[in-house]
Amino acid sequence: MFKAQLSDGEQIRCDEYEIEEVGVRLFDGDGDFLAFVPFAHLLWVGRVDEAGRTLW
């Protein structure tokens, strides 16, 4: 599982993501599109455990 941290404090959990030229596309476990986050609004995207803790 992954989590995208947005600059406004929002967090979006996803199962997959794709990095594009100007941002990231987030997808659920079925491969359905959840959101597009432009790099200007993205602080980070990374792996988290089931409790939502960042895995480094």
Secondary structure, DSSP 4 states (H G I P E B T S, - for coil): -EEEEETTS-EEEESEEEE-SSEEEEE-TTS-EEEEEEGGGEEEEEEB-TT--B--
